[in-house]
Amino acid sequence: MAYSAILGNDLVDMKDIRNRNRAGDKRFLDKLFTPEEQQLIFASNMPDHMVWALWSAKESAYKIINKCTGIRSYVPLSFEVKLNDVLMKPYIERQNANVEMKNNPGGTNLLEGTVSTPYLKAYIKILLTQQCIYCTACSDNYDLESAKWKVINDPSVSDAHQSHAIREAAKNHIARSEGLNPEDIGIIREQVQGQPGPPLVYINNKKDKNIDLTLTHDGSYSAYAFIKQQSKFS
């Protein structure tokens, strides 16, 4: 049967003082994380980063579910993150890699794993630096490897203009990938039940159902991820 991979993403700006010292807030942890997840936090040598790494994974998985079902709320404790390896490993930049997250003091670390939810299992990659945490999730592990994504740090862009800036960056990347001009690409969030829905890609004013896109921003950071759907048959 035909199959489409769905993406979700999330990031956290660790420069924001509100995102610090959460690992010691037991009431906060109990609302969001299972006992097993809390063990990961307490065992980490970067506990505050682990808090937001796990949170970004849950948020990314939620975005996938929202696209698939239209559900707009969830109980974080019903989403459980499991990591393939609790030890962070260095993320190695490769020339022409799909992922662009460069120039980070202290380097970039990588965590991989899954998020189990009442609706589906999402596969995750989390990149961590001293200043930022970024997660991409996909409904299929194979397709997660082929997704294209980029994290941008631009303190000169105001909060009010972050959404526009990341859309323009995504349009340029999609255009390069598809051999089109950026002017041919549109990114629109249609109204769903009176609220903006997930971002949709339009090419020459026609909705392209073969490209799945997800956007996120926090503080001075913004990010996009997209994938060209591949039909699979079984």
Secondary structure as a PSIPRED ss2 file (coil, helix, strand):
# PSIPRED VFORMAT (PSIPRED V4.0)

   1 M C   1.000  0.000  0.000
   2 A C   1.000  0.000  0.000
   3 Y C   1.000  0.000  0.000
   4 S C   1.000  0.000  0.000
   5 A C   1.000  0.000  0.000
   6 I C   1.000  0.000  0.000
   7 L E   0.000  0.000  1.000
   8 G E   0.000  0.000  1.000
   9 N E   0.000  0.000  1.000
  10 D E   0.000  0.000  1.000
  11 L E   0.000  0.000  1.000
  12 V E   0.000  0.000  1.000
  13 D E   0.000  0.000  1.000
  14 M C   1.000  0.000  0.000
  15 K C   1.000  0.000  0.000
  16 D C   1.000  0.000  0.000
  17 I H   0.000  1.000  0.000
  18 R H   0.000  1.000  0.000
  19 N H   0.000  1.000  0.000
  20 R C   1.000  0.000  0.000
  21 N C   1.000  0.000  0.000
  22 R C   1.000  0.000  0.000
  23 A C   1.000  0.000  0.000
  24 G C   1.000  0.000  0.000
  25 D C   1.000  0.000  0.000
  26 K H   0.000  1.000  0.000
  27 R H   0.000  1.000  0.000
  28 F H   0.000  1.000  0.000
  29 L H   0.000  1.000  0.000
  30 D H   0.000  1.000  0.000
  31 K H   0.000  1.000  0.000
  32 L H   0.000  1.000  0.000
  33 F C   1.000  0.000  0.000
  34 T C   1.000  0.000  0.000
  35 P H   0.000  1.000  0.000
  36 E H   0.000  1.000  0.000
  37 E H   0.000  1.000  0.000
  38 Q H   0.000  1.000  0.000
  39 Q H   0.000  1.000  0.000
  40 L H   0.000  1.000  0.000
  41 I H   0.000  1.000  0.000
  42 F H   0.000  1.000  0.000
  43 A H   0.000  1.000  0.000
  44 S C   1.000  0.000  0.000
  45 N C   1.000  0.000  0.000
  46 M C   1.000  0.000  0.000
  47 P H   0.000  1.000  0.000
  48 D H   0.000  1.000  0.000
  49 H H   0.000  1.000  0.000
  50 M H   0.000  1.000  0.000
  51 V H   0.000  1.000  0.000
  52 W H   0.000  1.000  0.000
  53 A H   0.000  1.000  0.000
  54 L H   0.000  1.000  0.000
  55 W H   0.000  1.000  0.000
  56 S H   0.000  1.000  0.000
  57 A H   0.000  1.000  0.000
  58 K H   0.000  1.000  0.000
  59 E H   0.000  1.000  0.000
  60 S H   0.000  1.000  0.000
  61 A H   0.000  1.000  0.000
  62 Y H   0.000  1.000  0.000
  63 K H   0.000  1.000  0.000
  64 I H   0.000  1.000  0.000
  65 I H   0.000  1.000  0.000
  66 N H   0.000  1.000  0.000
  67 K H   0.000  1.000  0.000
  68 C H   0.000  1.000  0.000
  69 T H   0.000  1.000  0.000
  70 G C   1.000  0.000  0.000
  71 I C   1.000  0.000  0.000
  72 R C   1.000  0.000  0.000
  73 S C   1.000  0.000  0.000
  74 Y C   1.000  0.000  0.000
  75 V C   1.000  0.000  0.000
  76 P H   0.000  1.000  0.000
  77 L H   0.000  1.000  0.000
  78 S H   0.000  1.000  0.000
  79 F C   1.000  0.000  0.000
  80 E E   0.000  0.000  1.000
  81 V E   0.000  0.000  1.000
  82 K E   0.000  0.000  1.000
  83 L E   0.000  0.000  1.000
  84 N C   1.000  0.000  0.000
  85 D C   1.000  0.000  0.000
  86 V C   1.000  0.000  0.000
  87 L C   1.000  0.000  0.000
  88 M C   1.000  0.000  0.000
  89 K E   0.000  0.000  1.000
  90 P E   0.000  0.000  1.000
  91 Y C   1.000  0.000  0.000
  92 I C   1.000  0.000  0.000
  93 E C   1.000  0.000  0.000
  94 R C   1.000  0.000  0.000
  95 Q C   1.000  0.000  0.000
  96 N C   1.000  0.000  0.000
  97 A C   1.000  0.000  0.000
  98 N C   1.000  0.000  0.000
  99 V E   0.000  0.000  1.000
 100 E E   0.000  0.000  1.000
 101 M C   1.000  0.000  0.000
 102 K C   1.000  0.000  0.000
 103 N C   1.000  0.000  0.000
 104 N C   1.000  0.000  0.000
 105 P C   1.000  0.000  0.000
 106 G C   1.000  0.000  0.000
 107 G C   1.000  0.000  0.000
 108 T C   1.000  0.000  0.000
 109 N E   0.000  0.000  1.000
 110 L E   0.000  0.000  1.000
 111 L E   0.000  0.000  1.000
 112 E E   0.000  0.000  1.000
 113 G E   0.000  0.000  1.000
 114 T E   0.000  0.000  1.000
 115 V E   0.000  0.000  1.000
 116 S E   0.000  0.000  1.000
 117 T C   1.000  0.000  0.000
 118 P C   1.000  0.000  0.000
 119 Y C   1.000  0.000  0.000
 120 L C   1.000  0.000  0.000
 121 K E   0.000  0.000  1.000
 122 A E   0.000  0.000  1.000
 123 Y E   0.000  0.000  1.000
 124 I E   0.000  0.000  1.000
 125 K E   0.000  0.000  1.000
 126 I E   0.000  0.000  1.000
 127 L E   0.000  0.000  1.000
 128 L E   0.000  0.000  1.000
 129 T C   1.000  0.000  0.000
 130 Q C   1.000  0.000  0.000
 131 Q C   1.000  0.000  0.000
 132 C E   0.000  0.000  1.000
 133 I E   0.000  0.000  1.000
 134 Y E   0.000  0.000  1.000
 135 C E   0.000  0.000  1.000
 136 T E   0.000  0.000  1.000
 137 A E   0.000  0.000  1.000
 138 C E   0.000  0.000  1.000
 139 S C   1.000  0.000  0.000
 140 D C   1.000  0.000  0.000
 141 N H   0.000  1.000  0.000
 142 Y H   0.000  1.000  0.000
 143 D H   0.000  1.000  0.000
 144 L H   0.000  1.000  0.000
 145 E H   0.000  1.000  0.000
 146 S H   0.000  1.000  0.000
 147 A C   1.000  0.000  0.000
 148 K E   0.000  0.000  1.000
 149 W E   0.000  0.000  1.000
 150 K E   0.000  0.000  1.000
 151 V E   0.000  0.000  1.000
 152 I E   0.000  0.000  1.000
 153 N E   0.000  0.000  1.000
 154 D C   1.000  0.000  0.000
 155 P C   1.000  0.000  0.000
 156 S C   1.000  0.000  0.000
 157 V C   1.000  0.000  0.000
 158 S C   1.000  0.000  0.000
 159 D H   0.000  1.000  0.000
 160 A H   0.000  1.000  0.000
 161 H H   0.000  1.000  0.000
 162 Q H   0.000  1.000  0.000
 163 S H   0.000  1.000  0.000
 164 H H   0.000  1.000  0.000
 165 A H   0.000  1.000  0.000
 166 I H   0.000  1.000  0.000
 167 R H   0.000  1.000  0.000
 168 E H   0.000  1.000  0.000
 169 A H   0.000  1.000  0.000
 170 A H   0.000  1.000  0.000
 171 K H   0.000  1.000  0.000
 172 N H   0.000  1.000  0.000
 173 H H   0.000  1.000  0.000
 174 I H   0.000  1.000  0.000
 175 A H   0.000  1.000  0.000
 176 R H   0.000  1.000  0.000
 177 S H   0.000  1.000  0.000
 178 E H   0.000  1.000  0.000
 179 G C   1.000  0.000  0.000
 180 L C   1.000  0.000  0.000
 181 N C   1.000  0.000  0.000
 182 P H   0.000  1.000  0.000
 183 E H   0.000  1.000  0.000
 184 D H   0.000  1.000  0.000
 185 I E   0.000  0.000  1.000
 186 G E   0.000  0.000  1.000
 187 I E   0.000  0.000  1.000
 188 I E   0.000  0.000  1.000
 189 R E   0.000  0.000  1.000
 190 E E   0.000  0.000  1.000
 191 Q E   0.000  0.000  1.000
 192 V E   0.000  0.000  1.000
 193 Q C   1.000  0.000  0.000
 194 G C   1.000  0.000  0.000
 195 Q E   0.000  0.000  1.000
 196 P E   0.000  0.000  1.000
 197 G E   0.000  0.000  1.000
 198 P E   0.000  0.000  1.000
 199 P E   0.000  0.000  1.000
 200 L E   0.000  0.000  1.000
 201 V E   0.000  0.000  1.000
 202 Y E   0.000  0.000  1.000
 203 I E   0.000  0.000  1.000
 204 N C   1.000  0.000  0.000
 205 N C   1.000  0.000  0.000
 206 K E   0.000  0.000  1.000
 207 K E   0.000  0.000  1.000
 208 D C   1.000  0.000  0.000
 209 K C   1.000  0.000  0.000
 210 N C   1.000  0.000  0.000
 211 I E   0.000  0.000  1.000
 212 D E   0.000  0.000  1.000
 213 L E   0.000  0.000  1.000
 214 T E   0.000  0.000  1.000
 215 L E   0.000  0.000  1.000
 216 T E   0.000  0.000  1.000
 217 H E   0.000  0.000  1.000
 218 D E   0.000  0.000  1.000
 219 G C   1.000  0.000  0.000
 220 S C   1.000  0.000  0.000
 221 Y E   0.000  0.000  1.000
 222 S E   0.000  0.000  1.000
 223 A E   0.000  0.000  1.000
 224 Y E   0.000  0.000  1.000
 225 A E   0.000  0.000  1.000
 226 F E   0.000  0.000  1.000
 227 I E   0.000  0.000  1.000
 228 K E   0.000  0.000  1.000
 229 Q C   1.000  0.000  0.000
 230 Q C   1.000  0.000  0.000
 231 S C   1.000  0.000  0.000
 232 K C   1.000  0.000  0.000
 233 F C   1.000  0.000  0.000
 234 S C   1.000  0.000  0.000
